[in-house]
Amino acid sequence: MKPNRSIPQATVIPILIYPDVRQAVDWLSRAFGFSERVQIGENHRSQLRVGDGAVIIGDVRDDRRPPRPGKVTHSVMVRVEDARAHCEHARQHGARILMEPKDFEYGERQYSAEDFAGHQWTFSETFRDVAPEEWGGISVPEKPSALTR
């Protein structure tokens, strides 16, 4: 892909809708350790860095709305170095912890949290390299996509 300084370099970039973009940037930076990369308008949009990934925060307008209580339509997974420490930091900054850090047979320690606007996040720490076949998964050989050829 061609580089463009106006968009994050990550291949997949979730766009999450918040009632107040500036509040979301501040909260996500303090609670989850994200950092702002580009601000677009006062309260329209923001691009955030997280490791080598990115997330875009968008404002409410037209048919774009933040999550509704009791309705889960998505969860964003973010890899971290230390899930337990990250969880405690997030908790201290107001994240609602939905699942405490837990070790899984596929070599990941994960916890889940909900942010102030109702978006759900899973944070994952690798503690062991495990082949998918060891826990019941199946490795699928990569096939070129007709769109990426």
ABEGO torsion letter per residue (X at the ends): XBBBAABBABABBBBBBBABAAAAAAAAAAAAGBBBABBBEAAABBBBBBEABBBBBBBBBEABBBBBBGBBABBBBBBBABAAAAAAAAAAAGBBBABBBBBBAAGBBBBBBBBAAGBBBBBBBBABBBBAAAAGBBBBBBBBBAAAX
